């Protein structure tokens, strides 16, 4: 139990609290603090999102007021990352910080996303240090000063100064270092309020401080995207169809955030392609983006984090429960009611399309994010088509009145009538309705009528050439094959002969003859490898192949050489057998040299690893070799008492 754990100061990092505790206890070794706090000897607690917090809380005195959730909320950078994380990543990071699992928070939180790099050194504000020493008797690492992209103090509006303490644990030689023991700069450098870059730095620092202090409850990433689009609409950067005016946005970035400042943040803009990080952030994706980039676009659009999360994306207002999108099909009995639970996002030529599908009538349409209007009808649905079939046979209705009742354009009505194979010409109150004159609709109608004829021709062709493959049918009727491939491909594939797998013939090598001849050669080569003079060489498939000059054949073509494969299984030397042979060779060599050897020297000369040393037969062989050498040495009375130098050749 930890008896004298210091109370965290306002806005203090957990790393700083642990460093002050280590200074207070004055441990003789660096690992002692980790061992008492977290139960492990090695490693250093992370600065942004540390883990093993449950273990730390369990070591505190009974009845303490500190819990894991309280420490994570008040003494880590988790409140900064939480609003910009997908649900799954957020829960996994929270679990990882509390428990002792594998740390994957750097990837899931967006810390290593893109090229946003953390600060190289811990930073402090000289004015904050002076106030902390006057009030608490010591200073500490403030979490608002250790965030990527924060370069000024949001309270005193002065630049932060680097200390001599490395930020990353991978380059920091020492473990827990407190701010009081670090070398700090006392000179104050105020920002220039008239400088555009300094104003942008202050804006980002204030947004970071607000997120850390208020612990904003997390909205969904989709709500964030809708908030960005609302701000873009206010700045006249969103088209009526929902497309973003990228060039105007880039010009705004150039005015309010110069390229050198973007490069300093690691947030350079990229023209073309997918738009880089800015394009990914404004698209409705579940991808984790570094918080600095979210705050940067808010600053460019002139919105603080407080305005964005309270006014644009209210965190305290409960979200509407599903279903909450209305059906906009006038034919549907649920017209205007919230029957659509969610929408589907699909890629489009100029971005994304949101497809809303009504479960009652099957009406599918592309709409803006709020779902209040129809941009394009994808499919009218079965209910609309059934209504069209009923109205189509009513001779008292003209095409115009029929279209008005269906709430669709007359050309769309003709197109769907041709698709449903309704009767043409249609008799109305004034004149006949002929085939649709629009080229696209005419092609659709013609295709529907010709499809059945082409299918009959294809069936007849297959009946006449029952044994022909798809390539032969293509050669026999190229025009028919091309028409079906273009207009009725799915049906043609289902009604075509299966593809025949071609087995290539390879008569260049008689593998049976080669297999018979290789068996004896492999046996002779294995004996040659085993009995070669000097240091023993292990008998393996590769060593036999090198001896015969056919190493590649034995490695890749063993399936075609069954007798050779069986012979190799017998001839190849196991690890245990090879180690025993090396021990015998070492013993024979030392016997010839009349040299003594200890157990460790025999193991070293034989090249025995830890895996082989665990085998009982290897242990017995080493003991036997050592005993034989000792017996030989005791019988050599005429030999000098000094040991000869060991030399194994």
C-alpha positions, 0 to 999 in steps of 0.5 A: 500500500502506498502511504504518502501518495501526493494529491494531484494539482489542478491540471497536473499530468499523472506522469507529473504526480508519479514523478513528484512521488518518486522524488519524495520517496527518494528510491535507490533504484529507478525501477523501485517506483514502478514496482511499487506503483504498477507492480512491474520493474521495467518501463516508464508510464506514458505521458498522454494516455498511461495504462495500469491505472487500476493497479495504481488505484488498488495500491492507494490507501483504503477509502481514497477519493481517487478512482480510475475514471477520475484520474483519467478525466482530470490527469491524462489527455484522454478528454482531448482525444475522446470527442474525436474517436469512434465508439469502438476505439474509445472503449478499447482505449479506456479499457487499455488505460485501466487494465494491463493489456497490450498498449495500442493506444498510440494507433487507436487514438490518432497520436501517430496518425499522419505526421502530427508529431508530439513535442520533443521536450516537456514544456512549461510556462515561466509565469505558471511556474512562478505562480505554482511555486508561490502557491504550492511550493513547487511546480509541475507538468501541466497537461495543457502544455504537453499537447501536440501543436500547443505552443503558447500558454492559453492563460498568460498568452506567452510562449511555452519554453522547452526543458531538458527532459525528453518527452518520448520514453524511447529517447529519455534515459531517466524514468520519472522526472519532475518539473521541479528538478528539470532545467527550466527557462525563466525568460518570458516571451509574450505573443504578438496579438496582431500576428496572424500566426500567434493568433492561430496558436492562441486559438488552438491552445484555448480550444485544447484547454477548454476540452481538457477542463470541461470533459465534453461528452462525446458526440458521434463522428457523423455529428462532428461532420454535420457540424463542420458542414453547418459551419461551411454553409455559414461561410458559403463553402457548401454547394446546395447539393452538399459538395464542398467548395474546396478551392474556397476552403484552401484560400481561407487556409492560406489567409488565416494559417500560412503554409509555414505554420501548417508545416510546423504543425505537421498539417500540410495541405495536399492538392488533388487525390483524396484531399489528404487529411482535410478531405478525410476529416470532412468526409463521413468516415469512421477514421481516427484523425489527430485532434490537432487537425480538428481544432485547426479547421475549427480555428480556420473557420473562426469557431472555438471548441466551446462554440462548436461543441455547445452551439453547433454540436450540443453535447448535453442535448439528447440525440433523437432516437431512431427512426428519425428520417422521414419517408418522402414518397407521396405514394407511401402510407407512411409519407412524412413519418420518421420511418427510416432508421439510418442511411447508407453512404456510398462513393460518388463521382464527386464525393459521397452519396447518402442513400435513404431507403424506406422499409415500408415502400422500398423508395430509395433516394439520395438526400443531404445529411439532414434527409429533408429533401430528395436530390435524386431518386435511385428507385421508386420502390415496389409500392410505386411500381404496383400503383403504376401498373394499375394506373397504366391500364386506366384509359381515362387518364392522360400521361400527364395526369398519371405522372402527377398522381405518381409524383414523377416526371412523365419520362420516368413513368415511360422508362419504368413502364418499358422496364415493367413490360407494360403494354404499348401503345397506351390509349389515353383520353386524347391520343396514344402513348407510344414508346418512349422517345428519350434515347436512354429509355428507348434503349431500356425498352428495346433491351427488355424486349430483345433480352428474351429473344437473345436468351432463346438463341443462346439456349439453342446454341448450347443445345446444338453444341453441347460439348463446346466451352465458353470460348468455342461458343464465343467463336461460333456466335460472337455477336450474340455473345457480345450482346448478352455480355453487355446487356444480360451478363449475369444470366449468361454467366449462370447459363454458360458451360463451366470453365475447364481447368487446363492442365499443362502437359510437361513431358520434359522431365521423366520424374519417375526415372529421376526419382529412382536414380536419386534415391541412391545418390541421396544416400551416398551424399548423406554419408559423405556429409556425415563423415566429412573430416573436421567440424561436423556438418548437419545432414539436412535436405539443403546440405544433401542438395548442395552436395549433389548440386540440386538443392532447388529441386529437392526443395520445390519438387519433393511432391514429384519424388516420393521415393526420394522424399521417403529416403530423405525423411530417414537420412535427415539428422534431427537436432538431438542426433546432431548435438550428440554427434558434436559432443562425441566429436569434441570428446574425441578431439580433446582426447587426441590433444590430451586436454582437460575440459570443464562442462561449460567448455564442452558445451561451448565447443559443441555449440549447444544452445538452451533448447538442446541443453534441456534434452536428457540425452544431451545432458548424459552425453556431456557428463559422459564426455567429461568423465572420460576426459577426467579418467584419461587425464588421471591416467596420464601421470607423465603429463605436465600438471599445467593444462594445455590450451584448448584448441579445436580445429 
